């Protein structure tokens, strides 16, 4: 059910790759992280942000947390607060620091859709 959650890496509308997010494992992204989670942009911190896929019925979804990075993390253009986990949904675009790459969440189950505001 949750095996297909991926983050698609895009730049200027071109797909650069995609990374599968493993259930129950926190993944850190940043300049000094191993591929595929390395952020190759000078405005990105060594340990910039983290992802965590929760699969419990009471709290399922993909969690994103900015690790007090110098230049921030944005979801759909809106900055997120440092050290505060937010849930990201299918189709949302994540950007780290001043990088032009977009990280798009896909493959979450239907409950992983953002509610209409």
Secondary structure, DSSP 8 states (H G I E B T S, - for coil): --TT-EEEEEETTEEEEEEE--BT--EEEBTTS-TTSB---TTS-TT-EEEEEEEETTEEEEEEEE-S-SS-EEETTEE--BT--EEE-TT-EEEETT--EEEEEE---GGGS----
